[in-house]
Each structure stands twice: as C-alpha cells, then as structure tokens.
Amino acid sequence: MNILPIFFVFLYFSSIFSKNRNKKIKIQKKN
C-alpha cells in the first residue's frame, strides 16, 4: 500500500479547510 496518495489528499483537504476557516475569520472581523 502506498501512503503518498493519502498524504496528498490530506494536504488537499487541509488546505481547503484552512481557506474556509480564513474566510469565516475575515467575515467575523467585518462584523
């Protein structure tokens, strides 16, 4: 079993999660 693909998928989802979290933080700062 190769672990690399799983690692890249994890990085992909973590990057999406961080972007969504940053958007929420920016919205909260505006309000």
N, C-alpha and C positions, 0 to 999 in steps of 0.2 A: 504493500500500500504506500502510495506517495503522499507525503504530507504537504508538499509545496502548494498544490492547488487549494487545499483547505486554508493554508496560510494566506494566500492572496485573496480568497473570498472573505476571510476575516478582515483583512485590511480594507477591502472594498466597503463592507458594511460599516466598519468603524468610521471610515471617512464620511459616509453618508450620515451616520448618526451625529458626528461632530458638526457637520454643516447644519443639520436640523436644529441642534442644540444652540448653535451660534445664532440662527435666525430667531429662535424663541427669546434668547437673551437680548438681542437688538430690539425686538418688539417690546419687551418689558421695559427697556431703558427709555424708549419713546414715550410709553405711557407712564 
